[in-house]
Amino acid sequence: MNCKELYEGLGHIAVHTRDMEESIRFYERIGGTLQKKDAIPTPDGDKLLALVDFAGATLELIQSPVPAPMTEGNIPHIAVYVRDVDAAAAALREVGVDTFMTEEKVVLPNLFGGLENWFFTGPSGEQIELLHML
């Protein structure tokens, strides 16, 4: 199957933040709407996450327990919605993509109501997330 046929649209644009509440207030002040908040436990503490609708796109705000380096900016990845993460990954492999960041997709049944994803990198190191909401 053609890779392009598997994409359903932009999932979100991830944005690192130093202060989650400040970022949420900022985006709400300029017309955004908070949709969901969640957290992922890590060995260093909780990684805080929020989905904010803004100007026709969804931002995934990320506050890591250890501040993320922002030397070149604070947008770590883009996410693309797909109906089937496995099929999308297989189609990408068929066209030569071999830069998947994990051996298998990740399933997070409790994050944002459930999702599965699989990250790969582009030629300049940019991270692209195949995303299916459960």
TAJO-V359178 format. One line per field, one symbol per residue. ss: DSSP state (h for helix, s for strand, l for the rest). A space follows every 50 residues. Layout:
BEGIN
ss=???
END
This chain:
BEGIN
ss=llhhhhsssssssssslllhhhhhhhhhhlllssssssssssllssssss ssssllssssssslllllllllllllssssssllhhhhhhhhhhllllls lllllsssllhhhlssssssslllllsssssssl
END
